[in-house]
Amino acid sequence: MNALPRIFASPLARRLAAEKGLDLASLAGSGPHGRIVKADVESAKAKPVPSAPISGQAEAIPNTTLRKTIAKRLTESKQTIPHFYLSVDLDIDQLLDLREKLNQRAEGFKLSVNDFVIKASAKALRQIPAANASWTEDATLRYADVDIAVAVAAPGGLVTPIIRKADTKTVAQISAEMKALAEKARAGKLMPEDYQGGGFTISNLGMYGIKSFSAIINPPQACILAVGAGEKRPVVKGDQLGIATLCTVTLSVDHRAVDGVVGAEFLAAFKKLIEDPLGLLL
Amino acid sequence: MSDTSFDLIVIGAGPGGYVAAIRAAQLGMKACVVEKAHLGGICLNWGCIPTKALLRSAEVFRLMQHADSFGLASPNPAFDLAKVVARSRAVAAQLQAGVKHLLKKNKVTVVEGHGKLAGKGKVAVDNGPTLTAPHIIIATGARARVIPGLEPDGDLVWTYKEAMTPKGFPKSLIVVGSGAIGIEFASFYQALGCQVTVIEMMDRVLPVEDEEISALARKAFEQQDMKILTSASVKGLKKDKDQVTVSVEAGGKTSEIVAQRVLVAVGVSPNIENLGLEESGVKLEKGRINTDAMMRTNVPGIYAIGDVTAPPWLAHKASHEGVICVEAIKGLNPHALHPRSIPGCTYAHPQVASVGLTEKMAREAGHEVKVGRFPAMGNGKAIALGETEGLVKTIFDAKSGELLGAHMIGPEVTEMIQGYCIARTLETTEAELMQTVFPHPTVSEMMHEAVLDAWGRAIHF
C-alpha cells in the first residue's frame, strides 16, 4: 500500500512545511544525507509556490476550514475512486405539466423540478438498492435507509445537507425540508446532523443553463447524479421530428462498489419515474 | 626538516588548529601545524582544562566542609595550594602529551616556532624552514584583553595565567569582569576562603546568559559571601606592597576597595600581530580576521578559525570551525556553524549552561514564545545529591515548536546542555522532547519537565 519512499526531514521542517502547505516531496534537503531541514523549508517559502507563473496581480483569499475540507475530500475522491459516467436524456414535459398543476392548487408550497428529482432518485434507489452503497476495504455497504444529500452553494463553498428517508416522504414534504435546509446552508447555520451521512448525492446546475456535466463522487458514497437544464430540443418520436423538453442527467459511479449494469438499471428506473411522474405522488 | 611541502598548514595548535590538522589528515591531506608555545593552546594549557582541575579541588573542599550534612566527618578541612596547583598543571601536561600523541598517530607534522605568512602559499617559521601549502589556516587564538589603567603586572594585577598558578593564596581578590573566566576564578577563590569582589560593567553577572539565570547565579554567589558590584566600572588603581586599592564608580558614586590581588578578566584580544596578515592582504575587522561561513578570508588559500575570528571565544566553536574549514577545502560541502547552536558553560558553583536565544532575545526577535521552567527543588536526584539550587528553563516558538533556547543553572548542567544541543541540531520540536524517555532518577529529568512546563504539563511541580 505504502510504496512511496520515506522522506527524511527534521520534525521542525515537517511542521513548518505543513503550516505553509508545502509538499516535503517537492523540497531538496540540504542536511546530512539530504535530510530536509528548517532552512530548506524557509528558502522554499521564499520562492513562489505555483509551478505555473501567475500573470498580473493576484488577490490571496485565505483558505477557510470548509474550503480546505472540500479541497481535501474532492482531491481524495478524484484520485482514489475509479469513476465512470452514465448519461441519459429525460423527457420532462409531463413532469413540468404536473408541477404546474400542483403548484396552482398548492397552498404554502411551491414545488421545484429538483424536489421531483430528489423523490425520483429516492424511489429508484429503493428499487435498485445496489446503487445505494459505499465501498470499504472489507465490504461493500448497502444502506437500509435512502438518505439523499443535495449540493447547495453556500457562501464559503459547497455543502450537502441531507433529506433523510426521502423515499418515504411526499414531494411536498421534501420541498419544505429542502427549502429550510438551503436557507440554513446559505446562512452558514447547518448543524453536523444536517449534513453528516447520506448514501447518494444530487448536484443540480440546471438553473444555471448547464446542459450536462459530470460530478465528482462525494465519498464515501458510490453515486452522484448531475442534473442539467431542462430545455426544448428537437426529438424523433416514431419517425417524426418533434419538440420536447429534455433534461440530461449524468450519474458518476464508484466502480469498486457499483458496476455499470447496476448504474444503468438505476438510471432506467429513475427515467421511468421522471417521465411518468404521477407515480411519484403515490 | 626533510620535507617542507604540505597540502595544509595550520598556524596555531590550539583546539581549533590541532583538530583542523587531524581532520585534514583523516581526509588524506598531508598536514602540518606550526606552534610557538604548547600543543593544545590556551584551552588545554591555560584555560578550560586546568581551571576545571582547580574547580574540582574547590568542589571537593566545599563538600568536605559540608561533610556533616551527609553524615560524614571531615574535621578542619584544609588545602595545600601548591598541591592544588600542581594537580592542575599535571592534568594540563597529561592532555598536552595526549594531543602530541594524536597528531603523531595521524601523521601530522608538528613544527615548533612562530609561523608567519610569507607570500602566496608560504609560511615562514622563526629560526626554521619556510613551509609551503596551497591552503593555510590561521588559528592563532587570542590573549587576555588589556585595558588602560589595569595592565597586568604578573604580581598584584593578574590575568588568568597568574590566577591559575598563584604563588600564595590571597586573602582577598577583586575580579574585574563577570564573564565565564572571571566567575570561574571568583568561584574557585571564594570556595577556598578568599574574600572575592566581582566588578561588572553591565547590570548583571554572566551578562550573556538569560536574565533570570543571571539573577539566580548572583543570588547563589552572594549567599557564598561573594561581593558583587554591577553597573560598575574601575576608575583607578593604586598599588601598595602586597595590596591594591581599586576605585570603583557605581551609580554615580565612587568608592574604594582594597584587596591583595586584582584579576582582570574583561575578554580577549585576537592574536593578529606579526603574522604577515597585512602584507598578504587579509582583511581585518575590529581587530579580528573576517571570514565567510566556510572560514575563508578574502585571500584565496588563507583561512582563519577560532578566537582570531568572530566571537564567541570558545574552544568547541574553534574545533568545529576547523572541521568545517577543512571539509570545505576538500569540497565536502559542510553545513555552516549555526551561531545559536553553540553552547556556553560556566563551571562555577552552581554551574551555568545555555544554548540558543535568551527569553528576551526570543521576544525581541518577534517570536511568540512558550517558556518552561523547572526548579532543582522538584527533582529527586538533586535533593539526594544535596544540590537543590538550580533551574532549567526552556524557550520554544509557540507555533512551530522549535526549541529556541535552553538555560540552566545547578548541578551538572554543563554535562546536560548537550541534550538540548542535539535537540536543536536535529530540529526536534517539543513533541519529540516530550516523547523522549529520561532516566529516573537523574538531574536530567529537570530538562524533560522544563519542556513539559512550557505547555503547562509539568508533572512534579
Chai-1 contact restraints between the chains, C-beta under 6 A:
chainA,res_idxA,chainB,res_idxB,connection_type,confidence,min_distance_angstrom,max_distance_angstrom,comment,restraint_id
A,S10,B,E427,contact,1.0,0.0,6.0,A-B,restraint_1
A,P11,B,T428,contact,1.0,0.0,6.0,A-B,restraint_2
A,P11,B,T429,contact,1.0,0.0,6.0,A-B,restraint_3
A,P11,B,E432,contact,1.0,0.0,6.0,A-B,restraint_4
A,L12,B,E402,contact,1.0,0.0,6.0,A-B,restraint_5
A,L12,B,E427,contact,1.0,0.0,6.0,A-B,restraint_6
A,L12,B,T429,contact,1.0,0.0,6.0,A-B,restraint_7
A,R15,B,S400,contact,1.0,0.0,6.0,A-B,restraint_8
A,R15,B,T429,contact,1.0,0.0,6.0,A-B,restraint_9
A,L16,B,S400,contact,1.0,0.0,6.0,A-B,restraint_10
A,V37,B,E427,contact,1.0,0.0,6.0,A-B,restraint_11
A,K38,B,E427,contact,1.0,0.0,6.0,A-B,restraint_12
